[in-house]
Amino acid sequence: MEDKANLREKIILGILVLLLISGGVWRAVHHSAPGPEIFQAGHAGHGAGEEANEAAEPEMITVHLVGAVNNPGVYQLPLGSRVYELLEKGSGFSDDADQEAINQARPLLDGEQIYIHRIGETAVPMTVSGSAGGKININRASAAELTVLPGIGDVRANQIVAYREEHGYFNSLDQIMDVSGIGESTFNNIADQITIY
C-alpha cells in the first residue's frame, strides 16, 4: 500500500516536473521567435528601403535670382518652393531692395527668373511684367494684359486669372485649355504669343 502511494507521488511529481519543463521550453521558444514582418502599403519584399529612399528625394527645380539680393545666381530648390525660400538661398535682400515689390509667398516655376527691384526703381524687367520677349506671361499678366491676345476678351481674360488664382500657376502652355471656353483652335492662335516664364 505504501509502495502504491510512493509510486503515485512519484508519478504526480514527474508530471509536474514535465509540465514545468514544457512551460519553460514553450516560453523560451515564444520569446525568441521573430515577430510578424510588417509591410507598408506600396512596398513589398526586399528592396523596400531603397524605394523609400528614392521616394524621399524631392523633384528639383532651377530658378535664376537677380536684382537687389546679396547673392544673385542660379539655385536649385525642391518642387513647390516659394519665393521666400529662394531669397533665403540668395542670402536675403540687399539693403536697397524694395521688399514690398514681390510676393514672397508665390510658388516658383522651373526655369524662371526672379527679379528683386531696388527702392525707387521704375523700369520693370520684361521677365517680371506681364510680357517676356514680346510674349504674354499667362502666369503673371493681368486680365487687361491678357485681352491683347487674339480671341481673348474680357470674359476669357477674367476666367484665366480666376483659374490661376484657384489652381495655381500654369505648368505648361497647353494647360490654358483647362480654362472654360479656351479650346484647341483658340490655343493654336495664341500659342506663339504666350509664355509661362
Sequence and secondary structure as in RCSB ss.txt:
>XXXX:A:sequence
MEDKANLREKIILGILVLLLISGGVWRAVHHSAPGPEIFQAGHAGHGAGEEANEAAEPEMITVHLVGAVNNPGVY
QLPLGSRVYELLEKGSGFSDDADQEAINQARPLLDGEQIYIHRIGETAVPMTVSGSAGGKININRASAAELTVLP
GIGDVRANQIVAYREEHGYFNSLDQIMDVSGIGESTFNNIADQITIY
>XXXX:A:secstr
 HHHHHHHHHHHHHHHHHHHHHHHHHHHHHHHS       TT  STTHHHHHHHHHS  EEEEEEEESBSS EEE
EEETT BHHHHHHHTTSB TTB GGGS TTSB  TT EEEE BTT     TTTSSEETTEEETTT  HHHHTTST
T  HHHHHHHHHHHHHH S SSGGGGGGSTT  HHHHHHHGGGEE  
